[in-house]
Amino acid sequence: MKAYLSLKLEKGQLQSIESSFDDINVKIENDIMKIMKETDKTVPRIHFNSKAVTDSISFYSTVYFIVKFVHGGWPTFLHDIFHTGRADNNNILYVGAGGAVYAIKLDGTQAWKFSTDSTVYSSPAVDKNNIIYIGDNSGMFYALNPDGTEKWHYLSGGGIITSPAVGSDGTIYFGSGDKYLYALNPDGTLKWKFKTNDAIVSKDIIVYGDTIYFGNQGFYGLYALDLDGNEKWHFYTTDYIKDIAVHRNGNIIFTSGDDKIYMVTTDGSTVWSKKLDSTGVGVSVGDDGTIYVVTEYGTLYALDENGSTKWSFKATNWSVTAPTTTKDGLILFGSDDYYLYALNPDGTLKWKYKTGGYIQGSAIIGTDGTIYFGSGDKYLYALNPDGTLKWRIYLGGSPVNTPVLV
């Protein structure tokens, strides 16, 4: 008999669940539902319908179903808490470059340009209504309508280089150089702000379940706040937090300027830490649970769930980009050697594409497999899945940061 899983949702809330498995535990975490069943069998990938995306991954005797209900938008850095970089929709690109935000059509032509007060160093977030959120180095945080007009702005007291996140209730979170993490209502008014001991400089903010995770430049390490802005716990490190993701097993992964990658539980307890060859600048999690981390020295490590090295690959220069993964298992990352690299799941080189400048943002992947990324040569690139050029567009500003696709 084939395995089946039937979910009934009403206004976004789970009403009932039917399954061919017994004793299934269901936990809703924002837009991600994790269904766990103790079994000795590996359940194949299940597709519900065109509005749901599912994965089945077996860890020893536990099978995890990750069910994401697609509602449009791009709520966090690299799309999701695993940092896959894979889009749900294939309509239009948004990207920050120099002192502007651009909307780029999928044929490589510009739809509109919005000028910011200062240089943009982060990637946008987009809510389910296609409102675009992004900050600049002057401390100004913007909400833009889909047509590129300003909806509202909010001025913080320091430069913004951390990519924002949008919670399932529409709350917008961003960090600033003034040491505060801000939570704004969808109308741009302040919901609350939380003061840390130093500038917030991590690549991103993770909203996972009822907790917000982020890091700052000081020695305070990783912060965990509840959704009302109260500190739940913090994890000390000896240097700033660089990037954060969630593992398929539900634990938190993050990298630090102390040249280590950490895995901790959602209550802040250490699972393991591992020394790298330099600071881990970006981390992501593959569909099979493999952890990919890129270091400043240009090394891409593939680690298993326990932190052991499966393989490593070294670019010919430094890197500042987070890795992403295609649905076919390729791992993508850029380097200061001007190349975007695509590696096979075993760590061998599939292809590489040379641009005319440093690659400082991550690559993202469209629903058709097209790969989008920016370069220090001020171009936004679109590559076919085989690494050949589809198009490129000159934006005239640098850096060209990580784009989003909605």
N, C-alpha and C positions, 0 to 999 in steps of 0.2 A: 504494500500500500504506500502511495506517495505521501510524504510529509506535507501538512498544510497548516496554515496559520491565518486566521480570520480576525481582523480588527474592526470594531465599529467606533467611529469617531463622530462627535457632535460638537460643533463650534470649537474644534481644536482639542476637545477633551476626550480621553478614552472612556467609552461607555461599557464595552464588553470585549472579551477575547475568547476565541475558541481555537483549539489546536489539537493535533494528533498526539501531542506530548502531554504527560501528566506533570503536575506540580511545577508549572512555569511561574517564575517570579518576574514581575513587570515593574520597572522603575522608570518614570518619565523624568528626563533631564533636559530642560528647555525643549528644543525641537528634536531631540534624539531619545529614542526609546531603546532601552537595552533589555532584551528578553533572554534569560539564562536558564538553561536546563542541564542538569547533571546527566550525562549520557556517555557511553563509550563509542557512540557513532558520530561521524562527521557528517553534518547535514549539508547538502549541496546549496549553492546560491539560489535564492528564491526571489523572483520578481512578482510583486503584487499587481501593479498596473503602471500606467505611464506617469502617475503622480507620486510614486514611491520608489525609493532606491534602497536596496537591501544588500547586506553582505553577511555571509556566514563564515565564521573563523573558529577553528577548533584549537583550544589551548588545553592540552592534556585531556582531562575528562570533562571539561566545561566547554560548551558550545555557546558562542556569543552571536546573537543576531543584532546587528546595528541597523535600525530602521530610521531613516531620515525622511520626514515629510517635506517635500519640496514646496516652498512658498515663494520662491523668487528671492532676489536680493543676494547680498554677499555680506553676511553679518560680522565676519571677523577676518583677521589677517590670514591670507591663503585659504579663504572660504570657510574652513571648518576647524574643529578643535584638533584634528589629526594633521592638519596642514597639507592636505592632498593637493591643493591648488586647482581642483577640478570644478568647473562651472556646472550649474544646474540648467542654465538657459544660455542661449546663443544669440543675443540681440545686439548689444552694444558694449564697447569697452570704455572704462574710465581710468585715467592715469594722471598722476601728478608729475610735472616736469618743470624744473626751474621755479619760476614764480607764477605758475598757472596750473589749472586742472583742465584736462582735455577730454572730450567725448569723441571716440573714434568708431566709425562704422566698420562693419566686418569686411568691407571691400577695401579698407585702408584709407578712406577719406575722412576728413575732419567734419564732425557734426557741429561742434561748438567749442569755445574756449572761455574759461572764466579766470580772470586775473586775480591772484591773491595779493596780500600785503607784503609777503616775504616768500622766501624759498620754501618749497614743499619737500619734506624728507621722508614722508610716510606714504602708506597705501590707503585708499579710501575704504570705508564700509558703506554698504547700501542696505536699506531696510526693505521690507516686503512691499512698500509703496513706491519703491525706486527713488527714495530721497537719498542723496549722496552726502556723506559726512567725511570731513577731512580737516586737518589743522595745518598751520604753517609755522615758520620759525619766529614770527613776531609774537606768537601766543594766541593768535586769532583762530577760532574754530568755526567752521562753516557748515551750514546745511544748504544744499543746492537742490533745486527742483530738477526733474528729468530733462527740462529744456535748457538748463544751464543758468537760469536766473537764481539769484540768492533768495532763499526762504527766510533765513535768519542767521545771525552770527553771535558768538559768545567770546569775550576776550578774557583769557587767562593771564597769569602774571609771568609766564615764561615760555620759551620756545617749545613747540610740540613736534617731537620726532617719533613718537610711538603711534602705531596704527590704532584707530578706535575700534570699538566693538559695540554691537547692538544686541540687547537682551531680548528674550522672547516677548516681554511686555512692552517693547519699544523704547526702553531706557537706553540712552547713548552714553558710553563710557569712554573717557580719554584721559591720558596722563600729560603732565606739563613739567617744564623746567622749574616752575615755582614750587615744586615738591608735592603738589596736590594731585590726587586722582579725583576727577569730576564725574558726577552722574547727572545728566540733563534729561528733562522730560522731552517728549517729541516736539513740543512747541518752543524749545530752546531755553526754557527757564531752569534754574538750578534746582535739582532734587536734593542733592547733598554733595559735600566734598570731604575728602579724607586726607589729612596731612601726613606725609612721610618725613624721613630725615634727610632726604636728598632728592635731586632731580630724577624724574621718571624717564628712563632711557631704554627700557626693554623694547624689542621689536613690536610686541603686541600685548593685548589684554585678553585673557581667556575667561569667558563666562561659562561655567560648567556646573549644571545642577543649580544649587542655591548658593554658589560661591563664585567670587571674582578673584582671579589670580593675576598678579602682575609683579614686576620687580623694579628696583630703582638703582641709582648710581652708588648709593652708600653701602655699608657693610651689613645692612639689615636683611638683605637677601630677598626671599620670595614672600610676598604678602598674600594672605587669604582673608577676604572680607565677606560678610554676608551681604545680601541684596539691599540692606538698609544702610550700608556703609560702616558697619561695626567690624572691628578686627576680630577674626576667629583665631588666627595663629600666624606666626611668621617663622621662617626657616633661615637661620643665619648662614651666610657664606662669607668668605673673606674678600669678595669683590662683587662687582655689579652683576645683575641678571641680564642675560642677552636675549634669550628666546625661550618660549614656553609652549608645550603641546600636551595633549592627553593621549595616553597609550590605550590600545584596544582593551586592555584589562582593567581600565578605569583609573589607573594611577597617573600622577602628574610627572612629566619629564621637563627638565629645564637645564639650560647651560649657563655657565658663569664665567666671569673674567678670571677666576682662579684656575682656569684650564680644565675644569671638570664638567661632566654631565651627571645629573642626579635623577633618580626616580624616587618619589615620595608618595605616600598614601594621601588620601583626601583629608586626613586629620593631621598631616605634616610629619608623619613618622618616616624615617629613612628606610627605603628598600635596598638601594645600593647607590654607589657613586663610582665613577670611573675617570681616571686621568687621561686626557687627550694630549696631542702634540702641541696644542696651543688653544686659545679661547674658541669654544664652540659658538659660531655666529648664527647658526640656524639648525632647527631640528624638525623632523616630520616622522610620521609613522605609516608604514606600508600596510596594505590590506591584510597581509599575513602576520602583522605584529612586529615586523623588522623595524628597528629604529635607525633612521638615517640622520647623521649629524655632520655638518660641514664646519671645518675649523679655519681660523685666520690664515694658517699656512697652506690652505688649499687642499686639505685632505678630506675626503668623504669616507666616513666610517659607516659600516653596516653592523649593527649590534643586535643580538638576540634579546629576548625579554628579560634575561638575567644580566645584561650588560656585557656579555662576552662578545669579542670581535669575531664576526663571520668573515669579513674581508675589508680591505680599504683600497682606495684609489686616490692618487695624488695628481692634482693639476700642476701646471708649470709655474704658477704664481699664486699670490694670496687670494683670498675670497672673503666676501662679506655677505653672501647670499644664503638663504634658507633653501634646502632641497625640496622638490615636489615630485610626485609620482603620477604616471599615467595609468589608465585603467588596464593597460597591457603590461604593466610592471616596470616600465622604464623609469629610471631615476634621473632627474634633471637638476643641474646646478651650474652657476656661472662663476667666472673667475676674473681676476685682474689681468689675466693673460689675453683678454678680449674674447675668449671662447665660451659658448654655451655647450656643456657636455651632456650627453645622453648615455647612460650606462645600463647594461642588461642586469637582470636580478642577481646574476652571479658576480657582478663587479667588473665585467669586461666592457670595453668601450664599444658602444653601438655606432655612434657618430659624434662629431663635434662640428660646431658652426662658428666661424670667426667673424666678429663684428669689427668696428673701427674704434672701440674704446672699452674702458673698464665696464664690467657688468655688475652693477651694484644692487639691482633688484632681482627678485625671484621670477621664474617662469611659471605661467599658469596654463591650463589646458581647457580648450573648448569642448563642447559636447561632441563635435565631429573630429576631435583629436588634434586640431590646430593648436600650436604652441605659441604663446605671446610673451614677449619680454622686452625690456628696454636696455639701452647701452649708453655709456658715456659719450658716444659719438652723436648723441641727441636724437637718435632714431628709436622708434618703436617698431619691433620686428614681429612678423607672423611667419612661422615655419610650418611646413607640412609635417606629418608624423614621421617621415623618413629623413627629416633634417634639411630638406631643400627649402629655399626661400619662396614664400607665397607672395608677400609684399613687405614693404617697409615704408614708414612715413616719418618725415623730419619734423620734430616738434620745436626745435630751436632753444630748448632749455635743458639744463643738466643740474642734478642727476635725473634720469628717467627712472622713476621708481617702479615698484611692483604694480602692474595693472590689475583691474578687476573686470569680470565679464558677467553681465546680467541680461 
